[in-house]
Amino acid sequence: MDKIKIKQVRSRIGRPKDQKLTLDALGLRKMNAVVEHNATPQILGMVAKVKHLITVVE
C-alpha cells in the first residue's frame, strides 16, 4: 500500500470543531508536524477535508 506524508502548515486556531477533530485523527497536533499514513480512501478523505491546513510531503 502506498504511503503519504502529511505536514500541518497552518494553524488550527479559529477553525471549526470538525476540522480540529480531523487533524487530531490524522495525528497532527502541532504546527510543522509530519505524520505518515497508508493512502487509504478514509485517510485521503480526511486529507481532502483539511487540505487548506496541510501539505502532502513527497
N, C-alpha and C positions, 0 to 999 in steps of 0.2 A: 504494500500500500504506500502511496506517495505521502511524503511528509511536507508540511509547510511550517515556516517560522513566522510568527506574528509579533509585531512590535507596537506598543502603545506610544503614539507620538503626540496626542492631545489630551488635555485634562478631562477628567470625569466630572469636575465641579460644574454644577448648574445643568447637568444632563438629566433626562427623565429616569425614573427608577428602573424601568425595564432595560435601559441601556447600561446602567451601572451593574445590574444583575447579570447581564450578558458578558460584560467584561470580567466579572467575578467567575463566571462559569468557564471562561476561557483561561483563567488563571492569571489575568493581568490586574495587578493591584497597585502598581506604581508607574510613573512616567518612565519611558525608555526600557521597560521590562520586555524581555523577549521570551516567548514560550514556543515549544514545538509540539504540533499535533498531527495525527493522521488526517489526511484530506477526505474525511467522510462527508456525506451530504449534510449531516447535522452541524458539523464544525463550519462548513462553508456557508451555511445559512446564518450562523451566528456572526461570521466574518462580514457577510453582506449587511447585516443589521447595524453594525458599528463601523462600517468602512470609513467614515469620516473621522474616526478617532484613532485608527490603526494603519499600519502599512504591513504588507507581506514582504518579508525579507527573503531574498534569494540565497 
